[in-house]
Amino acid sequence: MIASAEELESLVDALRVTPAGVNRFHGPTAARKLPRLFGGQVLAQAVMAAGATVPADRYPHSLHTLFLRGGNPDAPVSYQVTILRDGRSYSARAVTATQGDDVLATLQLSFATEQDGPEHEWSPPLTETAPNELLPLHEQLEGESAVLPEWWSQPHPFDFRFLEHPEALAAAGTRNPEQRFWVRAATRIPDEPLLHTALLAYVSDLTLLDPALMPHGRSWYGNRVIAGASIDHAMWFHRRFSMNDWMLCRQVSPIATGGRCLCTCDFTTEAGARIASASQEGVLREP
C-alpha cells in the first residue's frame, strides 16, 4: 500500500459535496471501494455538508454518528442537514445520510468559534520512534500482500507508519489490544480547515476496531478471519491541525463482550499536542 498523491486527490474530490436543494448535498462515489460503503467516507462527507451551512468562523469540535445499515459503494449518498441551533459561539447540526429510501447513518455535529479559557492537557508519554525510522505500510505488509484486498494492497491516500506490525489486517498475531501508527496525507493539500477535519474523520474509521481482534489472534483478512462492523462513532476535535503533518494515533480496546467491542484512540502531533480523540463501538462475529 504505497502512499499516492493521485489517490489523495481522488479522495478529496469525492469529499467535495455539492448542493442539491435546501441544506441538502450530494456526496459522489469514491474511487476506493470496499464491498460495502466505507463508514469513514460517510463521516467525512457529512462533515463537509454540515460545514457548508455554518458561519465561516466556526469549526467542528465534535461529531456523533449512529451507523444504521451498510450502503452501496457504487451509489452516491445524499446528506440532509438540519439546522438545530446557531448561538453566539456554537452551531449545532443534524445530518441524515441516505441512499434512495434507505437511511444509512444519522449524525450530530457541533461547531464553535475560537475561545479563551483554562487549558490543561495530559497524555501518556509519546513514542520516541520518529516516522522516518519506520517502514512504509506497503513494506510492512509485503509478506501478506497476496491475501489483502485491493483496499489495503493498492496505493492509498495516506502515508502510514505502524510502530508494531498490524496483525489485525492479516497476520492474526496475539498481543495486548493496542495499536500505534504515524499518519499524514500522501501529499500536501490546501489549507482548508474543514477539509482537514473531514480527512481526519475518514482516517479515524480505517483501523479503529483492529485492537479488539489482537487478544484473540484474529484478523480481518488472511488467517483466522473474523467479521465486524461499526455501530457508532464519536469524535472530538480539540485544536486546529494539518493533515500535511505527521500525527501519532494510539488505539486501544478496553473491552469486548456480548458480540460488541469498544475501541478508543487519540491523535497527537509530533510535539505532543493532542488534536483529536475518537471512540467507536463495533460488532464482532464469526464469519
N, C-alpha and C positions, 0 to 999 in steps of 0.2 A: 504494500500500500504506500505508494510514493506520493508525497505532498505535491499537489498540482495547482498551479495558478489558473489553468483553464477550468478545472473542476470548481475552484472557488468562485470564479467569475460566473459560472453557470448557476451555482447556488445563490449568489447574490441576486442574479436576475430573477430566480424563482421566488425570492423573498419580497420582491418589489410588487406588492399587491396593487391592483388598480381599482378605482371607484366603479361601482356597479349599481348605484342607487343611493338613497339617503342613508348615510352611515353603513353602507353595505359595500363589501370589497370582494374582488375576485382573486383567488390565490392560484397561480398557474402550477402545472405539474412540474416536478423536478426531474432532471436527467438521472440522478441517482435514485434507485428504487429498490425497496425490499419487497417481499411477496405481498405485504400489506403496507398501507400508507405509514410512513415513519412519523411517530408522535412528535419528534423534535421539529419536523417541518411545520406541523400544526402550531406548536408553541411559537416558533419564530414568525410565521406569517400572522398569527394573532397579535403579537407584539407590534408588528408593523401596521396592522389595520387599526388597532386601538390607538396607537401613537399618532396616527394621521388625524385623529379627532380631538386632540388636546392642545392647549396653548403651547407655543414653541419653547417656552422657558421651563417646561415640566418634563421630567424624565422618569422612566419606570423605576419603581423601587420594590414592587412585589407582584407576583402572579400566582394564581391558584387554579389548578386545572383538574377537571374530572374527565378522564377518557371513558367514553361510553361504548364505543364499538370500533372495530377496525375499519379502515377506509380503503378505497381502491387507489393504488398509486398512479394509475393511468388517467384518473379523472381530476379535474380542478376542484378546489374547495371554495365554498362561499363563506364569508365571515360577516355576520350581522353584529354591529356594535351598538350597544345600548348605553346611553349617557346616564349614569346613575347620579353623579354629582360633580359640580365644579365649584370648589370652595376657594378661599383666598390663597391657599398653598397647595391643596391636594385636588386631584381629579380622579374619580373612580369610573371604571368602565366594565361592562359585562360583554362577553363575546360568545356567540354561538357559531360553531363550525359545522357546516352541513355539506353533504353530497346528495343532491336530489332531495328526497323527503327524509333522509337519514341524518340524525344528529350524531356527529362523531365525537364532539367534545364541547364542554362549556368551560369558560374561563372567566375569572375576575382579575382585573389588573388595577393597580393604583400607581399614579404618577404624582410627583412632587417637585416643588421648586427647591433650589439650594437654600439651606437654612443653617443658622448657627445654633449651637447647643453644646452641652457637656459631651466630651468624647473619651472613649476608652476602647481598648482592643486587647484581647488575649487569645492566643492560639498556641498549640504545641509547637516546639521548635521546628523550623523548616529543615528539609534535607540539605546537606552540604554538596550534593551532586548536581552540578550545573547541567542544563540541557545539552550543551555541546559535548559533554562527556559520555552521552548515551547514544545508542544506535537508533536510527530512524525505525519506525514501526515495521516497514516492509522488510528490513533486515532482521529484526527480531522474530518476525513470523515466517521467515524464509523456509524453514523446515516444515511448516504446516500449511503452506500456501495451497497445496493440492486439495485440501478439504474445506478451505474457506470459501464462502460465497463471494460473488463479484463485489458486493458492498465493501468487503474488507480487503480483497486481493487486488482491486483496481486502484488507480490514482484517486486521491482523496483531497477535499478542500482544505484540510488542516494538517499541520505537522505535529505528530505525536511522538513523545519520547517517554516510554514507560520505565520506571525505576526497577520494577520487578517484571518477570515475564507475565504477560496477560493470559494466564491459564484458562480463564473462563471462555475465551474465544474458541480454543480448540484442544489445548493440551490436557485439560482436566486434571491439573495437579492439585494437591490438597495443601492448604495453608490457612492462616487466620483470615477472616473476612475483611480484608482491607486491600486497597489498590492505590497507587500513586503514579501520576504521569504529568509531564510538562506538555503544554499545548499552545499553539498560536496559529494564526491564519497562514495559509500556504504562501501567500504573497501580500503585499501591502494593499489595504483597502482604504477608501476615502474616510475622512474624519467626520463621520455621521454617527453621533452617539446612539441614535435609535437602532441603526443597522448593527452596530457592535453589540448592543444588548440582545437583538434578535439572534445573532450568530452564537452568542454565548448560551442562550436558551437552547438552541439547536444542539450544541456540544454537550450540554448538561444531560441530555436524554440518550446519548450514544452508548454509554457503558455503565450507567449508574446502578443497574441491577447486578452487574458482574460479581461484586464481592459476596453476594448471597450464595453463589454457587461454590465458592472456594473451600469452605469447610467440608463439603460433601464430595469433592473431587469430580465435579460435573462441569460440562461445557455447553455452549450454545451450538457448536458445530464440532466436527471431529469425533472424538470418542466420548462415551458416557454422556450422551446428549440429554439435555432437559429442555422443556418448553416453558416460556414465560412471556409475560406482557405487562405493561404499565397500567395501573389502575388510576392513580392520581399523581400529581406532580406539583410541588410548591417551590417557589424560588424567590430569593430576596437579593436585590442589588444594592450594595452598601455605598459605593462611591463610583465616580466616573473611571473608565478604564479603556484600554485599546486592545483589540484582538490582534494588532500588529506586534504586541509584546508577548514574551513568554509569560505564562502563568502556570502555577502548580495546582493541580487538582488532587485532593485527598478524599478518597471514598471509603466508607465503612458500612457494614451491615450488622447492626447490633442484635437483630433478632429475625428469625423466620419460624413461623408456626401457623397451623391452620390452613396450609396451602398458600400463604402470603408471606412476603418478606418486606422489611423496611430497610431502606438504604439512604444514607445522607452523604453530603460532600461539601467541601468549601473550595473556592478558587482564590489563590494568593499570588501577588506579584513577586518578582524575584527579590524585591526589597523587603518582603514580608508583610505587606499590607493586604488584608482580606478585602476582596472586591465583591464576592457573591457567595451565597450559601444556597443549598438545594436539598430537598427531601423528596423521596419517591417511595410509594408502595406498589408492589407488583405481585402478580400471581406466579407460582412455580408449580408446574405439573409434569408428570411423566408424559413423554411424547406419545 
